[in-house]
Amino acid sequence: MRLHRLELSAFLAFGGTETVDFDALGEAGLFLLHGRTGAGKTALLDAVCFAFYGEVPGARQEAARLRSDHAAPETPTEVVLEATLRGRRIRIARTPAHERLKKVGDGTTTEPHRVRVVAIEEDGSETVLATRHEEARLELGDLLGMSREQFCQVVLLPQGGFARFLHARSDERERLLGELFDVGRFTDVERWLRDRRHEAERALGSAMRDVRDVVAAAAQVAGEEAPEGADHAPGLAASWLDEQLVVSEATAATAGEAAGAARDARLAADAALTAGVELATRRAEHARATADLAAWEARRRGRDAAEAELAAARRAAPVQSLAADLAARDAAAGEAERTARAALEDAGRAGVRVELTEPAALRTASAAMRGDAGAASVLAVREAAVESAAAAVAALERTAAERAAEAERLGAAVATAERQRPGFETGLAAAREAVARLPGLERQSGQVRERTAQGAERDRLAAAVAAARD
């Protein structure tokens, strides 16, 4: 804001028309308004405030009558101010509400408040911005960027306030400055900053507690004492934690390699165990085959007897049909003998003598034939048993051949397994050693993971500490 020209007529202490050229006064950069009490120094400042806001500062707004008591009745009351606001040259003309003589007749009439705000362009043309009080208030409020109260506190120092300020104590100066200037916003800012400081201090205290906890946990895991003062110096703690993180990462890499070797050894041990189980199974199968073969050999005498009996039965097969014929003839002979005997008995009773020729021979032949028939029947039964035994023998022979082949295959597998046995035993020993080392490696891996997590927590705390410091 820059004032250029002020013209006032019949305003407060000035009964006539007065003009102040601020451009001429401000050539030296600074000017002074001075004069006797009541000369109108304050009236000039009131005129500037009235031109901008239509009101005068402070309590004078209520008590003062803006039209001068020294003005002639025909002299109008008016204030005209030219100023540059936000880069635009503005002319403001205001007339306060006042009593004037009637132009026709006797008595007075009330002249209303009038305002006219004009923008003076660079080419000298004028643009009317406002002709009503409310329009002027909004337009000039946007250009000035402050209310009347703020303008009077910041631009126009109240009369007598500066002298009181110079002679006051520090606490009184603070109170007077609070009265002269609207410091509420600064008080709010100071309160906000104080609250933020307290929050930052609490956050810093919490972050430092977290740093101490992390340092203590890291020292416990690492198995070594933290540097002196690390729990109170985040920078030292961060450096030490970085070193421990590097050590933990190296330990984790070593543990990972050991775990990989242990897994490989365990896989080798599993393979060796599988091969050993397979070898034991094959040995058991070989033992069973050997026992079956021995049992089969032990039953050879019975098989030979069965084979001899089968041969005899096969030789007796042609007699079987004769045995049946013989049985039929034997039955007929018996019947004939019984008939003959009955006839002999009848002839004897009749006194007739009949001689039988070679009855013993017939009986002998009949007995022989019966014997042959019985032998043939027995041979038929035995032949059936022999055929069944022959089928069993054939099955045993096939089983024996299969078991012999399996025994040869198992023998070869046993020989191969015996050759591989030293390697399996070495792998099994390595696997057992790796399995014994697994709990330690798992504990190391857990410690590494814990250290890694603590490193991440340390980074978060370091960031929180840095944020708290900022």
Secondary structure, 3 states (H helix, E strand, C coil): CEEEEEEEEEECCEEEEEEEEHHHHHHHCCCCCCCCCCCCHHHHHHHHHHHHHCCCCCCHHHHCCCECCCCCCCCCCEEEEEEEECCEEEEEEEECCEEEECCCCCCEEEECCEEEEEEECCCCCEEEEECCHHHHHHHHHHHHCCCHHHHHHHCCCCCCHHHHHHHCCHHHHHHHHHHHCCCHHHHHHHHHHHHHHHHHHHHHHHHHHHHHHHHHHHHHHHCCCCCCCCCCCHHHHHHHHHHHHHHHHHHHHHHHHHHHHHHHHHHHHHHHHHHHHHHHHHHHHHHHHHHHHHHHHHCHHHHHHHHHHHHHHHHHCCHHHHHHHHHHHHHHHHHHHHHHHHHHHHHHHCCCCCCCCCHHHHHHHHHHHHHHHHHHHHHHHHHHHHHHHHHHHHHHHHHHHHHHHHHHHHHHHHHHHHHHHHHHHHHHHHHHHHHHHHHHHHHHHHHHHHHHHHHHHHHHHHHHHHHHHC
